[in-house]
């Protein structure tokens, strides 16, 4: 309708202003008990696990020795 598109028809009167009073908030900072420890990052190491590339031939050789 023409009224919905007319800005003057929306009653665009004075703006409403709300003024809230300040409230005092008191409290304590809550922290965990104890000390905070900083830990160094682990260094990069080679794995101690090695893939046995020749496992089947080694297994067959051990069976032949029985």
PDBQT receptor file of N, H, CA, C and O in Angstrom, charges set to zero:
ATOM      1  N   UNK A   1       0.841  -1.185   0.000  1.00  0.00    +0.000 N 
ATOM      2  CA  UNK A   1       0.000   0.000   0.000  1.00  0.00    +0.000 C 
ATOM      3  C   UNK A   1       0.875   1.232   0.000  1.00  0.00    +0.000 C 
ATOM      4  O   UNK A   1       2.067   1.157   0.295  1.00  0.00    +0.000 OA
ATOM      5  N   UNK A   2       0.290   2.353  -0.326  1.00  0.00    +0.000 N 
ATOM      6  H   UNK A   2      -0.679   2.414  -0.566  1.00  0.00    +0.000 HD
ATOM      7  CA  UNK A   2       1.024   3.611  -0.408  1.00  0.00    +0.000 C 
ATOM      8  C   UNK A   2       1.450   4.083   0.971  1.00  0.00    +0.000 C 
ATOM      9  O   UNK A   2       2.462   4.772   1.100  1.00  0.00    +0.000 OA
ATOM     10  N   UNK A   3       0.696   3.727   2.003  1.00  0.00    +0.000 N 
ATOM     11  H   UNK A   3      -0.126   3.167   1.898  1.00  0.00    +0.000 HD
ATOM     12  CA  UNK A   3       1.043   4.166   3.350  1.00  0.00    +0.000 C 
ATOM     13  C   UNK A   3       2.323   3.487   3.847  1.00  0.00    +0.000 C 
ATOM     14  O   UNK A   3       3.111   4.106   4.562  1.00  0.00    +0.000 OA
ATOM     15  N   UNK A   4       2.533   2.238   3.479  1.00  0.00    +0.000 N 
ATOM     16  H   UNK A   4       1.892   1.735   2.898  1.00  0.00    +0.000 HD
ATOM     17  CA  UNK A   4       3.706   1.510   3.937  1.00  0.00    +0.000 C 
ATOM     18  C   UNK A   4       4.980   2.099   3.358  1.00  0.00    +0.000 C 
ATOM     19  O   UNK A   4       6.037   1.994   3.980  1.00  0.00    +0.000 OA
ATOM     20  N   UNK A   5       4.911   2.716   2.188  1.00  0.00    +0.000 N 
ATOM     21  H   UNK A   5       4.052   2.801   1.682  1.00  0.00    +0.000 HD
ATOM     22  CA  UNK A   5       6.095   3.261   1.555  1.00  0.00    +0.000 C 
ATOM     23  C   UNK A   5       6.296   4.737   1.862  1.00  0.00    +0.000 C 
ATOM     24  O   UNK A   5       7.345   5.286   1.526  1.00  0.00    +0.000 OA
ATOM     25  N   UNK A   6       5.343   5.389   2.479  1.00  0.00    +0.000 N 
ATOM     26  H   UNK A   6       4.491   4.943   2.753  1.00  0.00    +0.000 HD
ATOM     27  CA  UNK A   6       5.436   6.813   2.773  1.00  0.00    +0.000 C 
ATOM     28  C   UNK A   6       6.105   6.985   4.136  1.00  0.00    +0.000 C 
ATOM     29  O   UNK A   6       5.523   6.582   5.144  1.00  0.00    +0.000 OA
ATOM     30  N   UNK A   7       7.318   7.574   4.206  1.00  0.00    +0.000 N 
ATOM     31  H   UNK A   7       7.791   7.901   3.387  1.00  0.00    +0.000 HD
ATOM     32  CA  UNK A   7       8.000   7.704   5.484  1.00  0.00    +0.000 C 
ATOM     33  C   UNK A   7       7.248   8.605   6.460  1.00  0.00    +0.000 C 
ATOM     34  O   UNK A   7       7.361   8.406   7.669  1.00  0.00    +0.000 OA
ATOM     35  N   UNK A   8       6.500   9.568   5.991  1.00  0.00    +0.000 N 
ATOM     36  H   UNK A   8       6.408   9.730   5.009  1.00  0.00    +0.000 HD
ATOM     37  CA  UNK A   8       5.769  10.467   6.884  1.00  0.00    +0.000 C 
ATOM     38  C   UNK A   8       4.601   9.753   7.544  1.00  0.00    +0.000 C 
ATOM     39  O   UNK A   8       4.166  10.162   8.620  1.00  0.00    +0.000 OA
ATOM     40  N   UNK A   9       4.086   8.704   6.934  1.00  0.00    +0.000 N 
ATOM     41  H   UNK A   9       4.440   8.371   6.059  1.00  0.00    +0.000 HD
ATOM     42  CA  UNK A   9       2.928   8.003   7.477  1.00  0.00    +0.000 C 
ATOM     43  C   UNK A   9       3.315   7.090   8.630  1.00  0.00    +0.000 C 
ATOM     44  O   UNK A   9       2.439   6.632   9.363  1.00  0.00    +0.000 OA
ATOM     45  N   UNK A  10       4.616   6.809   8.814  1.00  0.00    +0.000 N 
ATOM     46  H   UNK A  10       5.328   7.182   8.219  1.00  0.00    +0.000 HD
ATOM     47  CA  UNK A  10       5.065   5.904   9.864  1.00  0.00    +0.000 C 
ATOM     48  C   UNK A  10       5.063   6.547  11.229  1.00  0.00    +0.000 C 
ATOM     49  O   UNK A  10       5.438   5.892  12.201  1.00  0.00    +0.000 OA
ATOM     50  N   UNK A  11       4.664   7.784  11.349  1.00  0.00    +0.000 N 
ATOM     51  H   UNK A  11       4.360   8.316  10.558  1.00  0.00    +0.000 HD
ATOM     52  CA  UNK A  11       4.639   8.457  12.632  1.00  0.00    +0.000 C 
ATOM     53  C   UNK A  11       6.032   8.812  13.106  1.00  0.00    +0.000 C 
ATOM     54  O   UNK A  11       6.221   8.986  14.310  1.00  0.00    +0.000 OA
ATOM     55  N   UNK A  12       6.996   8.926  12.254  1.00  0.00    +0.000 N 
ATOM     56  H   UNK A  12       6.842   8.785  11.276  1.00  0.00    +0.000 HD
ATOM     57  CA  UNK A  12       8.392   9.189  12.581  1.00  0.00    +0.000 C 
ATOM     58  C   UNK A  12       8.574  10.418  13.431  1.00  0.00    +0.000 C 
ATOM     59  O   UNK A  12       9.286  11.339  13.032  1.00  0.00    +0.000 OA
ATOM     60  N   UNK A  13       7.947  10.460  14.601  1.00  0.00    +0.000 N 
ATOM     61  H   UNK A  13       7.369   9.712  14.924  1.00  0.00    +0.000 HD
ATOM     62  CA  UNK A  13       8.038  11.605  15.492  1.00  0.00    +0.000 C 
ATOM     63  C   UNK A  13       9.355  11.621  16.236  1.00  0.00    +0.000 C 
ATOM     64  O   UNK A  13      10.374  11.153  15.729  1.00  0.00    +0.000 OA
ATOM     65  N   UNK A  14       9.330  12.162  17.441  1.00  0.00    +0.000 N 
ATOM     66  H   UNK A  14       8.502  12.543  17.853  1.00  0.00    +0.000 HD
ATOM     67  CA  UNK A  14      10.535  12.278  18.259  1.00  0.00    +0.000 C 
ATOM     68  C   UNK A  14      11.059  10.895  18.640  1.00  0.00    +0.000 C 
ATOM     69  O   UNK A  14      10.296   9.946  18.818  1.00  0.00    +0.000 OA
ATOM     70  N   UNK A  15      12.366  10.812  18.756  1.00  0.00    +0.000 N 
ATOM     71  H   UNK A  15      12.987  11.583  18.610  1.00  0.00    +0.000 HD
ATOM     72  CA  UNK A  15      13.000   9.556  19.150  1.00  0.00    +0.000 C 
ATOM     73  C   UNK A  15      12.825   9.357  20.647  1.00  0.00    +0.000 C 
ATOM     74  O   UNK A  15      12.852  10.321  21.411  1.00  0.00    +0.000 OA
ATOM     75  N   UNK A  16      12.646   8.125  21.064  1.00  0.00    +0.000 N 
ATOM     76  H   UNK A  16      12.623   7.341  20.444  1.00  0.00    +0.000 HD
ATOM     77  CA  UNK A  16      12.504   7.803  22.478  1.00  0.00    +0.000 C 
ATOM     78  C   UNK A  16      13.882   7.508  23.046  1.00  0.00    +0.000 C 
ATOM     79  O   UNK A  16      14.647   6.744  22.458  1.00  0.00    +0.000 OA
ATOM     80  N   UNK A  17      14.198   8.102  24.172  1.00  0.00    +0.000 N 
ATOM     81  H   UNK A  17      13.576   8.723  24.649  1.00  0.00    +0.000 HD
ATOM     82  CA  UNK A  17      15.499   7.915  24.809  1.00  0.00    +0.000 C 
ATOM     83  C   UNK A  17      15.295   7.276  26.167  1.00  0.00    +0.000 C 
ATOM     84  O   UNK A  17      14.444   7.710  26.944  1.00  0.00    +0.000 OA
ATOM     85  N   UNK A  18      16.071   6.250  26.449  1.00  0.00    +0.000 N 
ATOM     86  H   UNK A  18      16.762   5.898  25.817  1.00  0.00    +0.000 HD
ATOM     87  CA  UNK A  18      16.029   5.587  27.751  1.00  0.00    +0.000 C 
ATOM     88  C   UNK A  18      17.326   5.903  28.477  1.00  0.00    +0.000 C 
ATOM     89  O   UNK A  18      18.406   5.741  27.909  1.00  0.00    +0.000 OA
ATOM     90  N   UNK A  19      17.239   6.347  29.715  1.00  0.00    +0.000 N 
ATOM     91  H   UNK A  19      16.362   6.479  30.176  1.00  0.00    +0.000 HD
ATOM     92  CA  UNK A  19      18.420   6.664  30.517  1.00  0.00    +0.000 C 
ATOM     93  C   UNK A  19      18.436   5.725  31.718  1.00  0.00    +0.000 C 
ATOM     94  O   UNK A  19      17.571   5.802  32.591  1.00  0.00    +0.000 OA
ATOM     95  N   UNK A  20      19.430   4.837  31.755  1.00  0.00    +0.000 N 
ATOM     96  H   UNK A  20      20.132   4.774  31.046  1.00  0.00    +0.000 HD
ATOM     97  CA  UNK A  20      19.556   3.888  32.852  1.00  0.00    +0.000 C 
ATOM     98  C   UNK A  20      20.586   4.414  33.835  1.00  0.00    +0.000 C 
ATOM     99  O   UNK A  20      21.628   4.931  33.433  1.00  0.00    +0.000 OA
ATOM    100  N   UNK A  21      20.297   4.284  35.122  1.00  0.00    +0.000 N 
ATOM    101  H   UNK A  21      19.451   3.864  35.448  1.00  0.00    +0.000 HD
ATOM    102  CA  UNK A  21      21.243   4.717  36.137  1.00  0.00    +0.000 C 
ATOM    103  C   UNK A  21      22.373   3.698  36.246  1.00  0.00    +0.000 C 
ATOM    104  O   UNK A  21      22.202   2.520  35.931  1.00  0.00    +0.000 OA
ATOM    105  N   UNK A  22      23.540   4.182  36.703  1.00  0.00    +0.000 N 
ATOM    106  H   UNK A  22      23.678   5.139  36.959  1.00  0.00    +0.000 HD
ATOM    107  CA  UNK A  22      24.688   3.299  36.887  1.00  0.00    +0.000 C 
ATOM    108  C   UNK A  22      24.471   2.416  38.100  1.00  0.00    +0.000 C 
ATOM    109  O   UNK A  22      23.912   2.852  39.107  1.00  0.00    +0.000 OA
ATOM    110  N   UNK A  23      24.916   1.168  38.000  1.00  0.00    +0.000 N 
ATOM    111  H   UNK A  23      25.370   0.813  37.182  1.00  0.00    +0.000 HD
ATOM    112  CA  UNK A  23      24.882   0.247  39.129  1.00  0.00    +0.000 C 
ATOM    113  C   UNK A  23      26.312  -0.116  39.485  1.00  0.00    +0.000 C 
ATOM    114  O   UNK A  23      27.125  -0.369  38.596  1.00  0.00    +0.000 OA
ATOM    115  N   UNK A  24      26.629  -0.144  40.763  1.00  0.00    +0.000 N 
ATOM    116  H   UNK A  24      25.968   0.062  41.486  1.00  0.00    +0.000 HD
ATOM    117  CA  UNK A  24      27.946  -0.519  41.230  1.00  0.00    +0.000 C 
ATOM    118  C   UNK A  24      28.003  -2.040  41.364  1.00  0.00    +0.000 C 
ATOM    119  O   UNK A  24      27.179  -2.646  42.048  1.00  0.00    +0.000 OA
ATOM    120  N   UNK A  25      28.970  -2.633  40.714  1.00  0.00    +0.000 N 
ATOM    121  H   UNK A  25      29.640  -2.140  40.158  1.00  0.00    +0.000 HD
ATOM    122  CA  UNK A  25      29.144  -4.081  40.767  1.00  0.00    +0.000 C 
ATOM    123  C   UNK A  25      30.421  -4.361  41.541  1.00  0.00    +0.000 C 
ATOM    124  O   UNK A  25      31.496  -3.891  41.169  1.00  0.00    +0.000 OA
ATOM    125  N   UNK A  26      30.304  -5.124  42.615  1.00  0.00    +0.000 N 
ATOM    126  H   UNK A  26      29.431  -5.506  42.918  1.00  0.00    +0.000 HD
ATOM    127  CA  UNK A  26      31.480  -5.479  43.403  1.00  0.00    +0.000 C 
ATOM    128  C   UNK A  26      31.681  -6.979  43.341  1.00  0.00    +0.000 C 
ATOM    129  O   UNK A  26      30.727  -7.740  43.176  1.00  0.00    +0.000 OA
ATOM    130  N   UNK A  27      32.924  -7.393  43.473  1.00  0.00    +0.000 N 
ATOM    131  H   UNK A  27      33.698  -6.774  43.607  1.00  0.00    +0.000 HD
ATOM    132  CA  UNK A  27      33.212  -8.820  43.438  1.00  0.00    +0.000 C 
ATOM    133  C   UNK A  27      34.697  -9.062  43.584  1.00  0.00    +0.000 C 
ATOM    134  O   UNK A  27      35.486  -8.119  43.651  1.00  0.00    +0.000 OA
ATOM    135  N   UNK A  28      35.072 -10.308  43.634  1.00  0.00    +0.000 N 
ATOM    136  H   UNK A  28      34.432 -11.074  43.579  1.00  0.00    +0.000 HD
ATOM    137  CA  UNK A  28      36.467 -10.702  43.750  1.00  0.00    +0.000 C 
ATOM    138  C   UNK A  28      36.868 -11.476  42.508  1.00  0.00    +0.000 C 
ATOM    139  O   UNK A  28      36.046 -12.111  41.846  1.00  0.00    +0.000 OA
ATOM    140  N   UNK A  29      38.151 -11.402  42.217  1.00  0.00    +0.000 N 
ATOM    141  H   UNK A  29      38.818 -10.887  42.754  1.00  0.00    +0.000 HD
ATOM    142  CA  UNK A  29      38.696 -12.159  41.102  1.00  0.00    +0.000 C 
ATOM    143  C   UNK A  29      38.905 -13.594  41.567  1.00  0.00    +0.000 C 
ATOM    144  O   UNK A  29      39.605 -13.829  42.552  1.00  0.00    +0.000 OA
ATOM    145  N   UNK A  30      38.316 -14.538  40.882  1.00  0.00    +0.000 N 
ATOM    146  H   UNK A  30      37.747 -14.348  40.082  1.00  0.00    +0.000 HD
ATOM    147  CA  UNK A  30      38.404 -15.944  41.274  1.00  0.00    +0.000 C 
ATOM    148  C   UNK A  30      39.508 -16.599  40.456  1.00  0.00    +0.000 C 
ATOM    149  O   UNK A  30      39.482 -16.592  39.225  1.00  0.00    +0.000 OA
ATOM    150  N   UNK A  31      40.470 -17.160  41.161  1.00  0.00    +0.000 N 
ATOM    151  H   UNK A  31      40.491 -17.167  42.161  1.00  0.00    +0.000 HD
ATOM    152  CA  UNK A  31      41.576 -17.851  40.502  1.00  0.00    +0.000 C 
ATOM    153  C   UNK A  31      41.749 -19.224  41.148  1.00  0.00    +0.000 C 
ATOM    154  O   UNK A  31      41.376 -19.415  42.305  1.00  0.00    +0.000 OA
ATOM    155  N   UNK A  32      42.303 -20.164  40.420  1.00  0.00    +0.000 N 
ATOM    156  H   UNK A  32      42.606 -20.008  39.480  1.00  0.00    +0.000 HD
ATOM    157  CA  UNK A  32      42.549 -21.479  41.023  1.00  0.00    +0.000 C 
ATOM    158  C   UNK A  32      43.691 -21.403  42.035  1.00  0.00    +0.000 C 
ATOM    159  O   UNK A  32      44.575 -20.554  41.925  1.00  0.00    +0.000 OA
ATOM    160  N   UNK A  33      43.661 -22.295  43.016  1.00  0.00    +0.000 N 
ATOM    161  H   UNK A  33      42.943 -22.984  43.106  1.00  0.00    +0.000 HD
ATOM    162  CA  UNK A  33      44.737 -22.359  44.004  1.00  0.00    +0.000 C 
ATOM    163  C   UNK A  33      45.951 -23.028  43.380  1.00  0.00    +0.000 C 
ATOM    164  O   UNK A  33      45.813 -23.853  42.477  1.00  0.00    +0.000 OA
ATOM    165  N   UNK A  34      47.126 -22.679  43.852  1.00  0.00    +0.000 N 
ATOM    166  H   UNK A  34      47.237 -22.008  44.586  1.00  0.00    +0.000 HD
ATOM    167  CA  UNK A  34      48.334 -23.334  43.383  1.00  0.00    +0.000 C 
ATOM    168  C   UNK A  34      49.140 -22.436  42.470  1.00  0.00    +0.000 C 
ATOM    169  O   UNK A  34      48.819 -21.267  42.262  1.00  0.00    +0.000 OA
ATOM    170  N   UNK A  35      50.186 -23.014  41.939  1.00  0.00    +0.000 N 
ATOM    171  H   UNK A  35      50.447 -23.964  42.108  1.00  0.00    +0.000 HD
ATOM    172  CA  UNK A  35      51.104 -22.280  41.076  1.00  0.00    +0.000 C 
ATOM    173  C   UNK A  35      50.913 -22.702  39.632  1.00  0.00    +0.000 C 
ATOM    174  O   UNK A  35      50.490 -23.822  39.343  1.00  0.00    +0.000 OA
ATOM    175  N   UNK A  36      51.228 -21.794  38.740  1.00  0.00    +0.000 N 
ATOM    176  H   UNK A  36      51.572 -20.884  38.974  1.00  0.00    +0.000 HD
ATOM    177  CA  UNK A  36      51.152 -22.105  37.312  1.00  0.00    +0.000 C 
ATOM    178  C   UNK A  36      52.542 -22.501  36.837  1.00  0.00    +0.000 C 
ATOM    179  O   UNK A  36      53.515 -21.785  37.075  1.00  0.00    +0.000 OA
ATOM    180  N   UNK A  37      52.631 -23.627  36.174  1.00  0.00    +0.000 N 
ATOM    181  H   UNK A  37      51.841 -24.209  35.980  1.00  0.00    +0.000 HD
ATOM    182  CA  UNK A  37      53.904 -24.117  35.664  1.00  0.00    +0.000 C 
ATOM    183  C   UNK A  37      53.944 -23.963  34.161  1.00  0.00    +0.000 C 
ATOM    184  O   UNK A  37      52.980 -24.277  33.463  1.00  0.00    +0.000 OA
ATOM    185  N   UNK A  38      55.059 -23.482  33.676  1.00  0.00    +0.000 N 
ATOM    186  H   UNK A  38      55.842 -23.227  34.243  1.00  0.00    +0.000 HD
ATOM    187  CA  UNK A  38      55.221 -23.425  32.225  1.00  0.00    +0.000 C 
ATOM    188  C   UNK A  38      56.111 -24.596  31.823  1.00  0.00    +0.000 C 
ATOM    189  O   UNK A  38      57.113 -24.881  32.479  1.00  0.00    +0.000 OA
ATOM    190  N   UNK A  39      55.740 -25.258  30.758  1.00  0.00    +0.000 N 
ATOM    191  H   UNK A  39      54.925 -25.026  30.225  1.00  0.00    +0.000 HD
ATOM    192  CA  UNK A  39      56.439 -26.465  30.324  1.00  0.00    +0.000 C 
ATOM    193  C   UNK A  39      56.982 -26.230  28.927  1.00  0.00    +0.000 C 
ATOM    194  O   UNK A  39      56.299 -25.689  28.058  1.00  0.00    +0.000 OA
ATOM    195  N   UNK A  40      58.216 -26.644  28.730  1.00  0.00    +0.000 N 
ATOM    196  H   UNK A  40      58.771 -27.084  29.436  1.00  0.00    +0.000 HD
ATOM    197  CA  UNK A  40      58.808 -26.517  27.402  1.00  0.00    +0.000 C 
ATOM    198  C   UNK A  40      58.184 -27.521  26.451  1.00  0.00    +0.000 C 
ATOM    199  O   UNK A  40      57.777 -28.612  26.849  1.00  0.00    +0.000 OA
ATOM    200  N   UNK A  41      58.119 -27.130  25.192  1.00  0.00    +0.000 N 
ATOM    201  H   UNK A  41      58.450 -26.244  24.869  1.00  0.00    +0.000 HD
ATOM    202  CA  UNK A  41      57.595 -28.055  24.183  1.00  0.00    +0.000 C 
ATOM    203  C   UNK A  41      58.595 -29.171  23.955  1.00  0.00    +0.000 C 
ATOM    204  O   UNK A  41      59.806 -28.974  24.050  1.00  0.00    +0.000 OA
ATOM    205  N   UNK A  42      58.066 -30.343  23.653  1.00  0.00    +0.000 N 
ATOM    206  H   UNK A  42      57.082 -30.503  23.576  1.00  0.00    +0.000 HD
ATOM    207  CA  UNK A  42      58.926 -31.487  23.390  1.00  0.00    +0.000 C 
ATOM    208  C   UNK A  42      59.663 -31.290  22.079  1.00  0.00    +0.000 C 
ATOM    209  O   UNK A  42      59.096 -30.817  21.094  1.00  0.00    +0.000 OA
ATOM    210  N   UNK A  43      60.924 -31.657  22.081  1.00  0.00    +0.000 N 
ATOM    211  H   UNK A  43      61.385 -32.041  22.880  1.00  0.00    +0.000 HD
ATOM    212  CA  UNK A  43      61.718 -31.568  20.867  1.00  0.00    +0.000 C 
ATOM    213  C   UNK A  43      61.362 -32.690  19.903  1.00  0.00    +0.000 C 
ATOM    214  O   UNK A  43      60.769 -33.697  20.292  1.00  0.00    +0.000 OA
ATOM    215  N   UNK A  44      61.726 -32.506  18.661  1.00  0.00    +0.000 N 
ATOM    216  H   UNK A  44      62.208 -31.688  18.345  1.00  0.00    +0.000 HD
ATOM    217  CA  UNK A  44      61.457 -33.541  17.668  1.00  0.00    +0.000 C 
ATOM    218  C   UNK A  44      62.540 -34.607  17.763  1.00  0.00    +0.000 C 
ATOM    219  O   UNK A  44      63.734 -34.312  17.707  1.00  0.00    +0.000 OA
ATOM    220  N   UNK A  45      62.104 -35.834  17.905  1.00  0.00    +0.000 N 
ATOM    221  H   UNK A  45      61.134 -36.074  17.951  1.00  0.00    +0.000 HD
ATOM    222  CA  UNK A  45      63.022 -36.964  17.998  1.00  0.00    +0.000 C 
ATOM    223  C   UNK A  45      62.653 -37.987  16.944  1.00  0.00    +0.000 C 
ATOM    224  O   UNK A  45      61.518 -38.047  16.472  1.00  0.00    +0.000 OA
ATOM    225  N   UNK A  46      63.638 -38.783  16.590  1.00  0.00    +0.000 N 
ATOM    226  H   UNK A  46      64.560 -38.734  16.973  1.00  0.00    +0.000 HD
ATOM    227  CA  UNK A  46      63.359 -39.872  15.663  1.00  0.00    +0.000 C 
ATOM    228  C   UNK A  46      62.637 -40.979  16.421  1.00  0.00    +0.000 C 
ATOM    229  O   UNK A  46      62.882 -41.206  17.606  1.00  0.00    +0.000 OA
ATOM    230  N   UNK A  47      61.759 -41.650  15.725  1.00  0.00    +0.000 N 
ATOM    231  H   UNK A  47      61.560 -41.466  14.762  1.00  0.00    +0.000 HD
ATOM    232  CA  UNK A  47      61.025 -42.748  16.337  1.00  0.00    +0.000 C 
ATOM    233  C   UNK A  47      61.966 -43.919  16.589  1.00  0.00    +0.000 C 
ATOM    234  O   UNK A  47      62.848 -44.202  15.778  1.00  0.00    +0.000 OA
ATOM    235  N   UNK A  48      61.776 -44.587  17.703  1.00  0.00    +0.000 N 
ATOM    236  H   UNK A  48      61.059 -44.356  18.361  1.00  0.00    +0.000 HD
ATOM    237  CA  UNK A  48      62.573 -45.769  18.010  1.00  0.00    +0.000 C 
ATOM    238  C   UNK A  48      62.012 -47.011  17.334  1.00  0.00    +0.000 C 
ATOM    239  O   UNK A  48      62.654 -48.061  17.342  1.00  0.00    +0.000 OA
ATOM    240  N   UNK A  49      60.837 -46.908  16.756  1.00  0.00    +0.000 N 
ATOM    241  H   UNK A  49      60.315 -46.056  16.749  1.00  0.00    +0.000 HD
ATOM    242  CA  UNK A  49      60.214 -48.029  16.053  1.00  0.00    +0.000 C 
ATOM    243  C   UNK A  49      60.667 -47.993  14.599  1.00  0.00    +0.000 C 
ATOM    244  O   UNK A  49      60.491 -46.997  13.898  1.00  0.00    +0.000 OA
ATOM    245  N   UNK A  50      61.244 -49.086  14.172  1.00  0.00    +0.000 N 
ATOM    246  H   UNK A  50      61.387 -49.896  14.741  1.00  0.00    +0.000 HD
ATOM    247  CA  UNK A  50      61.708 -49.161  12.782  1.00  0.00    +0.000 C 
ATOM    248  C   UNK A  50      60.873 -50.209  12.047  1.00  0.00    +0.000 C 
ATOM    249  O   UNK A  50      60.593 -51.282  12.582  1.00  0.00    +0.000 OA
ATOM    250  N   UNK A  51      60.488 -49.889  10.836  1.00  0.00    +0.000 N 
ATOM    251  H   UNK A  51      60.716 -49.018  10.402  1.00  0.00    +0.000 HD
ATOM    252  CA  UNK A  51      59.714 -50.817  10.014  1.00  0.00    +0.000 C 
ATOM    253  C   UNK A  51      60.669 -51.855   9.438  1.00  0.00    +0.000 C 
ATOM    254  O   UNK A  51      61.689 -51.513   8.839  1.00  0.00    +0.000 OA
ATOM    255  N   UNK A  52      60.326 -53.121   9.626  1.00  0.00    +0.000 N 
ATOM    256  H   UNK A  52      59.497 -53.399  10.112  1.00  0.00    +0.000 HD
ATOM    257  CA  UNK A  52      61.163 -54.200   9.104  1.00  0.00    +0.000 C 
ATOM    258  C   UNK A  52      60.769 -54.444   7.660  1.00  0.00    +0.000 C 
ATOM    259  O   UNK A  52      59.718 -55.021   7.379  1.00  0.00    +0.000 OA
ATOM    260  N   UNK A  53      61.611 -54.007   6.756  1.00  0.00    +0.000 N 
ATOM    261  H   UNK A  53      62.465 -53.538   6.983  1.00  0.00    +0.000 HD
ATOM    262  CA  UNK A  53      61.308 -54.109   5.327  1.00  0.00    +0.000 C 
ATOM    263  C   UNK A  53      61.426 -55.548   4.825  1.00  0.00    +0.000 C 
ATOM    264  O   UNK A  53      60.747 -55.929   3.871  1.00  0.00    +0.000 OA
ATOM    265  N   UNK A  54      62.275 -56.340   5.456  1.00  0.00    +0.000 N 
ATOM    266  H   UNK A  54      62.826 -56.030   6.231  1.00  0.00    +0.000 HD
ATOM    267  CA  UNK A  54      62.510 -57.708   4.980  1.00  0.00    +0.000 C 
ATOM    268  C   UNK A  54      61.978 -58.718   5.998  1.00  0.00    +0.000 C 
ATOM    269  O   UNK A  54      62.653 -59.702   6.302  1.00  0.00    +0.000 OA
ATOM    270  N   UNK A  55      60.788 -58.485   6.520  1.00  0.00    +0.000 N 
ATOM    271  H   UNK A  55      60.239 -57.686   6.273  1.00  0.00    +0.000 HD
ATOM    272  CA  UNK A  55      60.252 -59.335   7.585  1.00  0.00    +0.000 C 
ATOM    273  C   UNK A  55      59.956 -60.752   7.086  1.00  0.00    +0.000 C 
ATOM    274  O   UNK A  55      60.332 -61.723   7.743  1.00  0.00    +0.000 OA
ATOM    275  N   UNK A  56      59.292 -60.886   5.939  1.00  0.00    +0.000 N 
ATOM    276  H   UNK A  56      58.987 -60.097   5.405  1.00  0.00    +0.000 HD
ATOM    277  CA  UNK A  56      58.896 -62.215   5.441  1.00  0.00    +0.000 C 
ATOM    278  C   UNK A  56      60.122 -63.068   5.118  1.00  0.00    +0.000 C 
ATOM    279  O   UNK A  56      60.163 -64.230   5.525  1.00  0.00    +0.000 OA
ATOM    280  N   UNK A  57      61.124 -62.542   4.403  1.00  0.00    +0.000 N 
ATOM    281  H   UNK A  57      61.090 -61.598   4.073  1.00  0.00    +0.000 HD
ATOM    282  CA  UNK A  57      62.313 -63.385   4.178  1.00  0.00    +0.000 C 
ATOM    283  C   UNK A  57      63.001 -63.789   5.488  1.00  0.00    +0.000 C 
ATOM    284  O   UNK A  57      63.492 -64.911   5.606  1.00  0.00    +0.000 OA
ATOM    285  N   UNK A  58      63.038 -62.884   6.468  1.00  0.00    +0.000 N 
ATOM    286  H   UNK A  58      62.638 -61.972   6.372  1.00  0.00    +0.000 HD
ATOM    287  CA  UNK A  58      63.643 -63.232   7.756  1.00  0.00    +0.000 C 
ATOM    288  C   UNK A  58      62.830 -64.311   8.460  1.00  0.00    +0.000 C 
ATOM    289  O   UNK A  58      63.401 -65.210   9.078  1.00  0.00    +0.000 OA
ATOM    290  N   UNK A  59      61.513 -64.233   8.374  1.00  0.00    +0.000 N 
ATOM    291  H   UNK A  59      61.050 -63.503   7.872  1.00  0.00    +0.000 HD
ATOM    292  CA  UNK A  59      60.656 -65.228   9.000  1.00  0.00    +0.000 C 
ATOM    293  C   UNK A  59      60.851 -66.589   8.322  1.00  0.00    +0.000 C 
ATOM    294  O   UNK A  59      60.960 -67.605   9.009  1.00  0.00    +0.000 OA
ATOM    295  N   UNK A  60      60.897 -66.624   6.999  1.00  0.00    +0.000 N 
ATOM    296  H   UNK A  60      60.809 -65.799   6.441  1.00  0.00    +0.000 HD
ATOM    297  CA  UNK A  60      61.113 -67.890   6.283  1.00  0.00    +0.000 C 
ATOM    298  C   UNK A  60      62.477 -68.484   6.623  1.00  0.00    +0.000 C 
ATOM    299  O   UNK A  60      62.608 -69.702   6.750  1.00  0.00    +0.000 OA
ATOM    300  N   UNK A  61      63.484 -67.639   6.770  1.00  0.00    +0.000 N 
ATOM    301  H   UNK A  61      63.378 -66.650   6.667  1.00  0.00    +0.000 HD
ATOM    302  CA  UNK A  61      64.816 -68.126   7.116  1.00  0.00    +0.000 C 
ATOM    303  C   UNK A  61      64.812 -68.749   8.508  1.00  0.00    +0.000 C 
ATOM    304  O   UNK A  61      65.454 -69.775   8.729  1.00  0.00    +0.000 OA
ATOM    305  N   UNK A  62      64.088 -68.132   9.452  1.00  0.00    +0.000 N 
ATOM    306  H   UNK A  62      63.565 -67.299   9.272  1.00  0.00    +0.000 HD
ATOM    307  CA  UNK A  62      64.045 -68.685  10.807  1.00  0.00    +0.000 C 
ATOM    308  C   UNK A  62      63.284 -70.012  10.837  1.00  0.00    +0.000 C 
ATOM    309  O   UNK A  62      63.602 -70.878  11.652  1.00  0.00    +0.000 OA
ATOM    310  N   UNK A  63      62.283 -70.191   9.962  1.00  0.00    +0.000 N 
ATOM    311  H   UNK A  63      62.025 -69.488   9.300  1.00  0.00    +0.000 HD
ATOM    312  CA  UNK A  63      61.537 -71.449   9.894  1.00  0.00    +0.000 C 
ATOM    313  C   UNK A  63      62.419 -72.547   9.312  1.00  0.00    +0.000 C 
ATOM    314  O   UNK A  63      62.326 -73.699   9.735  1.00  0.00    +0.000 OA
ATOM    315  N   UNK A  64      63.269 -72.212   8.354  1.00  0.00    +0.000 N 
ATOM    316  H   UNK A  64      63.345 -71.276   8.011  1.00  0.00    +0.000 HD
ATOM    317  CA  UNK A  64      64.161 -73.200   7.750  1.00  0.00    +0.000 C 
ATOM    318  C   UNK A  64      65.158 -73.733   8.770  1.00  0.00    +0.000 C 
ATOM    319  O   UNK A  64      65.594 -74.882   8.690  1.00  0.00    +0.000 OA
ATOM    320  N   UNK A  65      65.518 -72.871   9.741  1.00  0.00    +0.000 N 
ATOM    321  H   UNK A  65      65.164 -71.937   9.805  1.00  0.00    +0.000 HD
ATOM    322  CA  UNK A  65      66.500 -73.287  10.744  1.00  0.00    +0.000 C 
ATOM    323  C   UNK A  65      65.913 -74.260  11.763  1.00  0.00    +0.000 C 
ATOM    324  O   UNK A  65      66.675 -74.882  12.503  1.00  0.00    +0.000 OA
ATOM    325  N   UNK A  66      64.589 -74.418  11.833  1.00  0.00    +0.000 N 
ATOM    326  H   UNK A  66      63.970 -73.913  11.231  1.00  0.00    +0.000 HD
ATOM    327  CA  UNK A  66      63.978 -75.347  12.798  1.00  0.00    +0.000 C 
ATOM    328  C   UNK A  66      64.157 -76.728  12.355  1.00  0.00    +0.000 C 
ATOM    329  O   UNK A  66      63.714 -77.656  13.031  1.00  0.00    +0.000 OA
TER     330      UNK A  66
